[in-house]
Amino acid sequence: MTTYIVSFLLIFILPLTVLTISWLGREWHDQRSEVIATQERSLAAVTRNMNATVQHLLMTTNQMALDPALSPTDQDQYTYGRMDNALVRYDLSSPMIQKTFLYSEKTPSMLYSSDGTYDLIPTLYKYGMVAGSTESNKEVRKLLYSTVPRMIFTPAADGKTDQLTLAVPITNTPGSSPKGMAFYTMSAARLRQEFLDAAAVPNQALMLDFTNGQIVSNTKLAGMKLPPVSRGQNWKLVNQQNKLRVTTAEGSGNLFKVLSVTTPPSPWPPLMSWLLNYWWLFTGLLLAGGILIWYLGRRQYAGIKQLAAVVPQPTGQAPAPAGSEIVQLESAIKAYVANHQATVAQERVRLPLVRNQVLQMLISGRVSDDITVNRLLHLAQVSFFHPNYLIGIMVDGPAVDDQVLAAPVVADSYMVYFVHRTSRAEVIVLINYDRAVDPRVILRQVRDELAVNSRSAMFAGRPVTELASLHDAYIEAVTAQMTNQPTTANLVSFYTVRHDAGEGGPFDMDNELKLSNALAQGNAAMAREAFEALFNLAIQNYRPDTAIDFPMANLISEVLKADYRKYHQVNEELVEKLLNVMSFSELHTILVETIQKLTAPPIDDTPAPADLGAAMRAYISQNASSPTFSLVDVAEKFDLSVPYTSRFVKETTGITFTTFVQELRMARIRTALEQTKAPIKDIVTANGYYDVANFTRKFKKINGVTPTQYRQLHQRAGSKDDDAIL
């Protein structure tokens, strides 16, 4: 029951929970983005309205400067009447204005208003247009002679309400000396109410910030009292301390700032939305899971009993007590395993043999494509984890007969595989090692451990970094073995990257390059000329006391590699001959015969290109419907190499082999769809495709419609044409 419950939780509930959390996270992010966008729109709207109000008052002040009623030349009762009427008009021009006061230089001790005249100094302090509780002529002069507008905020005190005043110089033109000052007193309570109405969500507070204070729409935000904030307050610090999101917008003329202060949105709305929409899913899964667990719990006892009856009982033992199905099942499984121990042991013996065969094929180059190599390595349970490879050859001895097929040596930075050659008495050591490892040390250790009682030498090729280059390393190790001197039998010899000995040394780079190119191009005369020069140089530099005859080893290696490039595998027969040579003359004869064979022109028994092209197209057309048909089949049919066959097909048809076969198959399928009523699956499989779904996608990509739609369109068109003919 515990197994069933845990399985149900892992298979159904856990993935559903993960999807739910992902959905909730995305939903919460979307809702948060929407709330933030709404809050920013509210901030922009409030800022826009406040800017419009300020701009309106600035324009009103410009009109005052040009209004003759506010610039009287004499002082009488009619003058005051006209001024009162004008100020009433200006008061009514904006709902935000509570009262307008006008100061004129002509009457420096008075303020004009729509309801009469006021004494200058007391009125300025009474209405909060000058900060402080005592009269300060310096502060008054600073205010009255200011050339730029000022926003004056007086916080509430002594039972009074907050007071907001905009003082604007009265000038005829911008930059000229003011003729006076207009004071517009505005209702802070009205502004606070407008901000409160404009707030998009309950967790948003809008704030009008001044130099000496602020007007806040909501002093309590999500149960948290906002701290006092001034224009110089570090809002980032406030955000970090209170987890608030603060957005600021600059007001017109740098007179004020409008701030939006919000708390993080609650995660509950998306959770409640999910519960309302998908409660039935969780409920249904829990009910289905409970019923399934109950059913499986009832069935498991019967299942164990049936399984115990199917598995053969152990022979020679007393049966388990009746009713003990679990004990019977356990005993039966043990008997089953015991009966197959012989098979397991046989497979353990066969695995080293398979590994040995696969590694031989890999080293000799008989398999080279990646797919085949990986399949064979997987079959032989061979793994290469490091980037470098090295091949060493040691003559086999009686001491290593029982060890060459043993399990590989595995260390942190290298692995060693052993390959036993039955055709020659030798052991090939394949080292796969890391860059930080010295492979020579590993080879010495292997030699010492395998040949405890003998003084066998170890011959190695240069390191390679690709499995496809193992045959080069093997050829170089073989040439080192061929040219090794008997006096160095107790040494580990390496055929490493040579260092040019300079002019007069044992190597001739020009002739080596000439020999390599001549063998590749099939130029017999050039190859023979370069070979003779290199062979004579190697004989002249022969030293019996050296470990390896490097010039001769290099020459033999070039010939063996050229032979490999032509036949795509190591020529074991040639290697055997070279290993058994007894003199330089015999070696010269074998190498000359090999060069003549490599540079001999091929027997031209193939038809002319035109005939070959026609024959090849006919053969491809005849076999294109076979699902296993490949370019290798064409190459083998006409006794050509695969690369040459690929190029010839493209030169002859103008397209690649794969495209040519695909077009043939598509043309036959379209014809069958148009002219027959056979099922589409039969048509597709008869033309080389097994996966009908995959073919349908490919057909639609090429023809624009599915096979069914193609048949409907063309058979309908055919019937219309027949009707027209009739």
C-alpha positions in Angstrom: 0.0 0.0 0.0 2.9 2.4 0.8 4.3 1.7 -2.7 1.0 2.5 -4.4 0.5 5.7 -2.4 4.1 6.9 -3.1 3.8 6.0 -6.7 0.5 7.9 -7.0 2.0 11.0 -5.3 5.1 10.9 -7.6 3.2 10.2 -10.8 0.2 12.4 -10.4 0.2 14.7 -7.4 3.9 15.9 -7.6 3.8 16.9 -11.3 0.4 18.5 -10.8 1.8 20.5 -7.8 4.8 21.6 -9.8 2.5 22.8 -12.6 0.2 24.5 -10.1 3.2 26.4 -8.5 4.4 27.4 -12.0 0.9 28.6 -12.9 0.5 30.5 -9.7 3.9 32.2 -10.2 3.0 33.2 -13.7 -0.5 34.4 -12.6 1.0 36.4 -9.7 3.5 38.0 -12.0 0.8 38.9 -14.5 -1.4 40.4 -11.9 1.5 42.2 -10.3 2.5 43.7 -13.7 -1.1 44.8 -14.3 -1.3 46.4 -10.8 2.0 48.2 -11.4 0.8 49.4 -14.8 -2.4 50.7 -13.2 -0.5 52.4 -10.4 1.8 54.1 -12.9 -1.2 55.3 -14.9 -2.7 56.8 -11.7 0.6 58.5 -11.0 0.8 59.9 -14.6 -2.8 61.1 -14.4 -2.4 62.9 -11.1 0.9 64.5 -12.2 -0.8 65.6 -15.5 -3.7 67.2 -13.6 -1.4 68.9 -11.1 0.8 70.2 -14.0 -2.3 71.5 -15.8 -3.4 73.3 -12.7 0.0 75.0 -12.2 0.2 75.9 -15.9 -3.3 77.4 -15.7 -2.3 79.5 -12.7 0.9 80.7 -14.5 -1.1 81.7 -17.6 -3.6 83.4 -15.3 -0.8 85.4 -13.8 0.4 86.5 -17.3 -3.2 87.7 -18.0 -3.1 89.7 -14.7 0.0 91.5 -15.9 -1.9 92.6 -19.0 -5.3 93.3 -17.3 -5.8 97.1 -17.0 -8.2 96.6 -14.1 -5.3 95.3 -12.0 -2.9 98.1 -13.0 -4.8 101.3 -12.0 -3.2 104.7 -12.4 -5.2 106.2 -9.6 -6.6 105.0 -6.3 -10.4 105.5 -5.8 -13.5 103.4 -5.0 -14.1 102.6 -8.6 -10.6 101.3 -9.0 -11.0 99.0 -6.1 -14.4 97.8 -7.4 -12.9 96.9 -10.8 -10.0 95.1 -9.1 -12.4 93.1 -6.9 -14.5 92.1 -9.9 -11.3 91.0 -11.8 -10.0 89.0 -8.9 -13.4 87.3 -8.5 -13.1 86.1 -12.2 -9.6 84.8 -11.5 -10.8 82.9 -8.4 -13.5 81.2 -10.4 -11.1 80.2 -13.2 -10.0 77.1 -11.3 -11.8 74.9 -8.8 -8.5 74.4 -7.0 -8.2 78.2 -6.0 -9.6 79.1 -2.6 -8.6 82.7 -2.7 -6.3 85.0 -4.8 -4.2 87.7 -3.2 -2.5 90.3 -5.4 0.5 92.3 -4.3 1.5 95.5 -6.2 4.6 97.6 -5.9 2.5 100.7 -6.1 0.9 99.8 -2.7 3.7 97.9 -0.9 1.8 97.5 2.4 -1.4 96.0 1.0 -2.7 92.8 -0.5 -5.8 92.8 -2.7 -8.4 90.1 -2.8 -11.8 89.6 -4.2 -13.3 90.3 -0.8 -11.3 93.4 0.0 -7.9 94.6 1.0 -5.5 93.1 3.6 -2.5 94.3 5.5 0.6 92.7 3.8 2.7 91.3 6.7 -0.1 89.8 8.9 -1.9 88.3 5.9 1.2 86.6 4.6 1.8 84.8 8.0 -1.9 84.2 8.6 -2.4 82.3 5.3 1.0 80.5 5.6 2.6 82.2 2.7 5.7 82.9 4.8 7.1 80.2 7.1 7.6 81.0 10.8 5.7 82.4 13.7 7.4 85.8 14.0 7.6 88.5 11.4 10.8 88.4 9.3 11.2 91.3 6.9 14.1 89.3 5.2 11.8 86.4 4.5 9.0 88.7 3.2 11.4 90.6 0.9 12.8 87.3 -0.4 9.2 86.2 -1.3 7.9 89.4 -2.7 10.9 90.1 -5.0 11.3 86.6 -6.2 11.5 86.3 -10.0 10.5 82.6 -10.2 7.3 80.9 -9.1 7.4 79.2 -5.7 5.2 76.5 -4.1 4.7 77.2 -0.4 3.3 74.5 1.9 2.4 75.1 5.5 1.6 72.0 7.5 -1.4 71.9 9.8 -0.8 73.5 13.3 -2.9 74.8 16.1 -6.1 73.1 14.8 -5.7 74.6 11.3 -5.6 72.7 8.1 -2.7 72.3 5.7 -2.2 75.3 3.5 -0.8 75.2 0.0 0.1 78.5 -1.8 1.5 79.2 -5.3 3.3 82.5 -5.5 3.8 83.7 -9.1 5.6 87.0 -10.1 3.5 89.3 -12.3 5.6 90.3 -15.3 4.7 91.6 -18.7 7.3 89.4 -20.5 9.4 86.5 -19.2 12.6 87.7 -17.6 11.4 91.3 -17.0 11.2 92.8 -13.5 8.0 91.8 -11.7 5.3 94.4 -11.0 4.0 92.5 -8.1 3.1 89.0 -6.9 0.0 86.8 -7.2 -0.7 84.4 -4.4 -3.1 81.5 -5.1 -4.1 79.6 -2.0 -5.3 76.1 -2.7 -7.1 73.5 -0.6 -4.8 70.8 0.7 -7.8 68.7 1.8 -9.2 68.9 -1.7 -5.9 67.8 -3.2 -5.7 64.9 -0.7 -9.2 63.8 -1.6 -8.3 63.9 -5.4 -5.2 61.8 -4.7 -7.2 59.3 -2.7 -9.8 59.0 -5.5 -7.1 58.6 -8.1 -5.3 55.7 -6.3 -5.9 52.6 -8.4 -5.7 50.0 -5.7 -6.0 50.0 -1.9 -2.3 49.4 -1.4 -1.3 52.6 -3.2 -0.8 56.1 -1.7 -0.2 59.2 -3.8 1.9 62.0 -2.4 2.6 65.6 -3.4 6.1 66.4 -2.1 7.5 69.9 -1.5 10.6 71.3 -0.1 9.2 71.5 3.4 6.6 68.8 3.6 4.1 66.7 1.7 0.4 66.0 1.1 -0.4 62.3 1.4 -3.6 60.7 0.2 -3.4 57.8 2.7 -1.2 57.9 5.7 -1.9 54.3 6.6 -1.0 51.9 3.8 -1.7 48.2 4.3 -1.6 48.6 8.1 1.7 50.4 7.9 2.1 54.1 8.8 4.2 55.9 6.3 7.4 57.6 7.7 7.8 61.4 7.3 9.4 62.1 4.0 11.1 65.3 2.7 12.4 66.1 -0.8 15.9 65.0 0.3 14.8 61.7 1.7 16.6 58.6 0.4 13.6 56.7 -1.1 15.7 53.6 -1.8 16.4 53.3 1.9 12.7 53.7 2.6 11.9 51.1 0.1 14.4 48.6 1.6 13.2 49.2 5.2 9.5 49.1 4.5 9.4 46.9 1.4 7.7 49.7 -0.5 7.7 50.4 -4.2 8.2 54.1 -4.8 7.8 55.8 -8.2 8.5 59.5 -8.7 7.3 62.0 -11.3 8.6 65.5 -11.5 6.1 68.4 -11.5 6.0 71.4 -13.7 8.9 73.9 -13.2 10.5 71.7 -10.5 7.9 73.1 -8.0 6.9 69.8 -6.6 7.1 66.0 -7.0 4.3 63.5 -7.2 5.1 60.1 -5.7 3.4 56.7 -5.8 4.0 54.6 -2.8 2.7 51.0 -2.9 3.1 47.8 -0.9 3.7 44.4 -2.6 0.5 42.9 -4.0 -1.0 40.0 -2.0 -0.4 36.5 -3.3 -3.9 35.4 -2.2 -5.9 36.6 -5.3 -4.1 34.2 -7.8 -4.3 31.4 -5.2 -8.1 31.9 -4.7 -8.5 32.2 -8.5 -6.8 28.8 -9.0 -8.8 27.2 -6.2 -12.1 28.4 -7.7 -11.1 27.2 -11.2 -9.4 23.9 -10.6 -10.7 22.5 -7.3 -12.4 19.8 -9.2 -9.1 18.5 -10.7 -7.5 17.9 -7.4 -10.6 16.4 -6.0 -11.0 14.1 -9.0 -7.4 13.0 -8.8 -7.6 12.2 -5.1 -10.8 10.2 -5.5 -9.4 8.3 -8.5 -6.1 7.7 -6.7 -7.9 6.4 -3.6 -10.0 4.0 -5.7 -7.0 2.8 -7.6 -4.9 2.2 -4.5 -7.8 0.3 -2.9 -8.2 -1.8 -6.0 -4.5 -2.6 -6.4 -4.2 -3.4 -2.7 -6.9 -6.0 -3.2 -5.3 -7.4 -6.3 -1.7 -7.6 -5.1 -2.2 -10.7 -3.0 -3.7 -12.6 -6.0 -0.9 -11.3 -8.2 1.8 -12.7 -5.9 0.0 -16.0 -5.8 -0.3 -16.2 -9.6 3.4 -15.2 -10.1 4.6 -17.8 -7.7 2.6 -20.4 -9.6 4.3 -19.4 -12.9 7.9 -19.3 -11.7 9.3 -22.8 -11.4 9.7 -24.1 -7.9 13.2 -25.1 -6.6 14.0 -28.8 -7.1 15.1 -30.9 -4.3 13.6 -28.7 -1.6 10.4 -29.0 0.5 7.6 -26.7 -0.7 7.0 -23.5 1.3 4.2 -23.6 3.8 0.7 -23.2 2.3 -0.6 -19.6 2.3 2.9 -18.1 2.3 3.0 -16.8 -1.2 5.7 -14.3 -0.6 8.0 -17.0 0.7 7.2 -19.2 -2.2 7.9 -16.4 -4.7 11.2 -15.6 -3.1 12.3 -19.3 -3.2 11.2 -19.6 -6.8 13.2 -16.6 -7.9 16.3 -17.9 -6.1 15.9 -21.2 -8.0 15.5 -19.3 -11.3 18.7 -17.3 -10.7 20.6 -20.5 -9.7 19.5 -22.2 -12.9 20.9 -19.4 -15.0 24.3 -19.1 -13.3 25.9 -21.2 -16.0 24.6 -18.8 -18.6 25.9 -15.8 -16.7 29.4 -17.4 -16.3 29.5 -18.2 -20.0 28.7 -14.5 -20.8 31.5 -13.4 -18.5 34.0 -15.6 -20.3 32.8 -14.4 -23.7 32.9 -10.6 -23.0 36.7 -10.4 -23.0 36.8 -12.2 -26.4 34.3 -9.8 -27.8 36.2 -6.8 -26.4 39.4 -8.2 -27.9 37.8 -8.5 -31.4 36.3 -5.1 -31.3 39.5 -3.4 -30.3 41.4 -5.3 -33.0 39.0 -4.0 -35.6 39.3 -0.5 -34.2 43.1 -0.5 -34.2 43.4 -2.0 -37.7 40.9 0.5 -39.1 38.4 -2.0 -40.4 35.6 0.1 -38.9 35.7 3.9 -39.0 32.2 5.4 -39.2 31.1 6.8 -35.8 27.8 4.9 -35.7 29.4 1.5 -36.2 32.2 2.3 -33.8 29.9 3.4 -31.0 27.7 0.4 -31.5 30.6 -2.0 -31.3 32.1 -0.3 -28.3 28.7 -0.5 -26.5 28.5 -4.2 -27.4 31.9 -4.9 -26.0 31.3 -2.6 -22.9 34.3 -0.4 -23.8 34.3 3.2 -22.6 36.8 6.0 -23.4 36.6 8.9 -21.0 39.8 10.8 -21.7 40.9 12.8 -24.8 44.2 11.1 -25.7 45.2 7.7 -27.0 48.5 5.8 -27.2 49.3 2.4 -28.6 52.1 0.2 -27.4 53.2 -3.2 -28.8 55.0 -5.8 -26.7 56.1 -9.3 -27.8 54.0 -11.9 -26.1 55.5 -14.3 -23.7 54.4 -17.2 -21.5 54.0 -14.9 -18.5 51.2 -12.9 -20.1 49.1 -15.7 -21.7 46.6 -15.6 -19.0 46.4 -11.8 -18.5 45.9 -10.3 -22.0 42.2 -10.9 -21.9 41.7 -9.6 -18.4 39.6 -6.7 -17.4 40.9 -3.2 -18.3 43.0 -1.2 -15.8 40.9 1.8 -14.7 42.4 4.8 -12.8 41.2 8.3 -12.3 43.2 9.8 -15.1 43.8 6.9 -17.5 42.5 3.5 -18.7 44.5 0.6 -20.1 43.0 -2.0 -22.5 44.9 -5.1 -23.7 44.5 -6.7 -27.2 46.0 -10.1 -27.9 47.0 -10.9 -31.5 46.7 -14.5 -32.4 48.3 -14.0 -35.8 51.5 -12.8 -34.1 52.8 -13.4 -30.7 52.3 -9.9 -29.3 50.2 -7.9 -27.0 48.8 -4.5 -28.0 48.4 -2.0 -25.1 45.8 0.7 -25.7 46.0 3.6 -23.2 43.3 6.2 -23.0 44.7 9.0 -20.8 44.2 12.6 -19.6 46.4 15.5 -20.7 48.1 15.7 -17.4 49.4 12.1 -17.5 52.7 11.0 -19.0 51.9 7.9 -21.0 55.5 6.7 -21.0 55.3 6.1 -17.3 52.2 4.0 -17.8 53.8 1.9 -20.5 56.8 1.2 -18.4 54.5 0.0 -15.6 52.5 -2.2 -17.9 55.7 -3.7 -19.4 57.2 -4.4 -15.9 53.9 -6.0 -14.7 53.3 -8.1 -17.7 56.9 -9.2 -18.3 58.1 -9.9 -14.8 60.6 -12.6 -15.7 61.5 -11.3 -19.2 63.2 -8.2 -20.6 60.7 -7.6 -23.4 60.7 -4.2 -25.1 57.7 -2.0 -25.6 57.2 -0.2 -28.9 54.9 2.8 -29.1 53.5 5.2 -31.7 52.9 8.9 -31.3 49.8 10.0 -29.2 46.5 10.7 -31.1 43.3 12.4 -30.1 40.8 10.6 -32.2 39.7 7.0 -32.5 39.8 7.3 -36.3 43.6 7.9 -36.0 44.4 4.8 -34.0 45.5 3.0 -37.1 48.2 5.7 -37.7 49.5 5.2 -34.1 49.4 1.4 -34.6 51.4 1.6 -37.9 54.0 3.8 -36.2 54.3 1.3 -33.3 54.8 -1.5 -35.8 57.5 0.4 -37.7 59.2 1.0 -34.4 59.1 -2.7 -33.8 60.5 -3.4 -37.3 63.4 -1.0 -36.9 64.3 -1.7 -33.3 67.9 -2.9 -32.7 68.5 -6.1 -30.7 70.7 -4.3 -28.2 67.8 -2.3 -26.8 65.6 -5.3 -26.0 65.5 -4.3 -22.4 64.3 -0.7 -23.0 60.9 0.8 -23.7 61.2 2.4 -27.1 59.0 5.2 -28.3 58.3 6.4 -31.7 57.5 10.0 -30.9 57.2 13.2 -32.9 60.7 13.6 -34.4 62.8 16.7 -34.2 64.5 17.7 -37.4 68.2 17.3 -37.1 68.8 20.2 -39.5 70.9 20.2 -42.7 72.9 17.1 -43.0 70.7 15.2 -40.5 69.0 11.8 -41.1 65.7 13.2 -42.4 64.9 14.6 -45.9 61.7 16.7 -45.6 61.5 17.4 -49.3 61.6 13.8 -50.5 59.3 12.7 -47.7 56.7 15.2 -48.9 57.3 14.2 -52.5 56.9 10.5 -51.6 53.6 11.2 -49.8 52.2 13.3 -52.6 53.3 10.8 -55.3 51.7 7.9 -53.5 48.5 9.9 -53.0 48.4 10.9 -56.7 49.5 7.5 -58.1 52.7 9.0 -59.7 55.0 5.9 -59.9 58.1 7.7 -61.3 58.1 10.4 -58.7 57.3 7.9 -55.9 60.2 5.6 -56.9 62.6 8.5 -57.2 61.7 9.9 -53.7 61.7 6.4 -52.2 65.2 5.6 -53.5 66.6 8.8 -52.1 65.0 8.2 -48.7 66.1 4.6 -48.6 69.7 5.4 -49.4 69.7 8.2 -46.8 68.3 5.7 -44.2 71.0 3.1 -45.0 73.7 5.8 -44.8 72.5 6.9 -41.4 72.1 3.5 -40.0 73.7 3.1 -36.6 73.6 -0.3 -34.9 74.0 1.2 -31.4 70.8 3.4 -31.7 67.5 2.3 -30.1 65.4 2.8 -33.2 66.4 3.4 -36.8 64.2 6.5 -37.1 64.9 7.3 -40.9 63.9 3.8 -41.9 61.0 3.7 -39.5 59.7 6.9 -41.0 60.0 5.6 -44.5 58.2 2.3 -43.7 55.5 4.3 -41.9 54.8 6.5 -45.0 54.4 3.4 -47.2 52.1 1.6 -44.7 49.9 4.7 -44.3 49.6 5.2 -48.0 48.6 1.5 -48.3 46.0 2.1 -45.6 44.6 5.2 -47.3 44.0 3.2 -50.5 42.5 0.1 -49.0 41.0 1.6 -45.7 42.5 -1.0 -43.4 45.9 -2.0 -42.1 47.6 -4.5 -44.5 48.4 -7.3 -42.0 50.0 -9.4 -44.7 52.4 -6.6 -45.6 53.1 -6.0 -41.9 53.9 -9.7 -41.4 56.4 -9.6 -44.3 58.1 -6.5 -43.0 58.4 -7.9 -39.5 60.2 -11.0 -40.9 62.7 -9.3 -43.3 66.3 -10.4 -42.8 68.2 -7.8 -44.8 68.0 -4.3 -46.3 67.8 -5.8 -49.8 64.8 -7.9 -48.9 63.2 -4.8 -47.2 63.9 -2.8 -50.4 62.3 -5.4 -52.6 59.1 -5.6 -50.5 58.7 -1.8 -50.3 59.3 -1.3 -54.0 56.7 -3.9 -54.9 54.3 -2.2 -52.5 54.9 1.2 -54.1 54.4 -0.2 -57.6 51.1 -1.7 -56.5 50.0 1.5 -54.9 50.9 3.7 -57.9 49.7 1.3 -60.6 46.8 2.7 -62.7 43.5 1.0 -62.0 42.2 -1.5 -64.5 39.6 0.4 -66.4 36.9 -2.2 -66.7 34.1 0.2 -65.9 31.9 1.5 -68.7 32.3 5.0 -70.1 31.0 7.9 -67.9 27.8 8.3 -69.9 27.1 4.5 -69.8 28.1 4.4 -66.2 25.8 7.3 -65.4 22.8 5.6 -67.2 23.5 2.3 -65.6 23.8 3.8 -62.1 20.6 5.8 -62.5 18.8 2.7 -63.7 20.1 0.7 -60.7 19.1 3.4 -58.2 15.7 3.7 -59.8 15.2 -0.1 -59.7 16.1 -0.3 -56.0 14.9 3.1 -54.6 11.8 1.6 -53.1 13.9 -0.7 -50.8 14.0 0.8 -47.2 17.5 -0.5 -46.7 18.9 0.8 -50.0 22.0 3.1 -49.5 24.9 4.7 -51.3 27.1 1.8 -50.1 25.0 -0.6 -52.2 25.6 1.5 -55.3 29.3 1.7 -54.6 29.6 -2.1 -54.2 27.5 -2.8 -57.3 29.8 -0.7 -59.5 33.1 -1.5 -57.6 33.7 2.1 -56.7 34.6 3.9 -53.5 31.7 5.5 -51.5 33.1 9.1 -51.8 33.6 8.7 -55.6 30.2 7.3 -56.0 28.7 10.2 -54.1 30.5 12.7 -56.3 29.6 10.9 -59.5 25.9 10.7 -58.6 25.8 14.5 -57.9 27.7 15.3 -61.1 25.4 13.0 -63.2 22.0 14.0 -61.7 22.8 17.5 -60.3 21.6 16.5 -56.8 22.8 14.4 -54.0 22.1 10.6 -53.7 19.7 11.1 -50.8 17.7 13.8 -52.7 17.7 11.8 -55.9 16.2 8.7 -54.1 13.7 10.9 -52.2 12.5 12.5 -55.4 12.1 9.1 -57.0 10.0 7.8 -54.1 7.9 11.0 -53.9 7.1 10.8 -57.6 6.0 7.2 -57.4 3.9 7.9 -54.3 2.2 10.9 -56.0 1.5 8.8 -59.0 0.0 6.1 -56.9 -2.1 8.6 -55.0 -3.5 10.1 -58.2 -4.2 6.8 -60.1 -5.0 4.1 -57.5 -7.3 3.6 -54.6 -4.8 1.7 -52.5 -4.5 2.6 -48.8 -2.0 5.4 -48.2 -0.1 3.3 -45.6 0.4 0.5 -48.2 1.6 3.1 -50.8 4.1 4.6 -48.3 5.6 1.4 -47.0 5.9 0.0 -50.6 8.1 2.9 -51.5 10.7 2.7 -48.7 9.1 4.4 -45.7 8.2 2.7 -42.5 7.2 5.7 -40.3 4.0 6.9 -41.9 3.6 9.9 -39.5 7.1 11.1 -40.2 6.6 10.6 -44.0 3.3 12.6 -43.8 5.2 15.6 -42.3 7.9 15.3 -44.9 5.3 15.1 -47.7 3.4 18.1 -46.5 6.6 20.1 -46.2 7.5 19.3 -49.9 4.0 19.4 -51.5 2.1 21.8 -49.2 -0.7 19.3 -48.4 -1.0 15.9 -46.7 -1.2 12.7 -48.8 -4.9 12.4 -48.1 -5.5 16.0 -49.2 -3.3 15.5 -52.3 -5.3 12.4 -53.3 -8.6 14.3 -52.8 -7.5 17.3 -54.9 -6.0 15.4 -57.8 -8.6 12.6 -58.1 -11.4 15.3 -58.0 -9.6 17.3 -60.7 -9.2 14.1 -62.8 -13.0 13.4 -62.5 -13.8 16.9 -63.7 -11.5 16.6 -66.7 -13.2 13.3 -67.6 -16.6 15.0 -67.4 -15.4 17.7 -69.7 -14.2 15.2 -72.2 -17.5 13.3 -72.2 
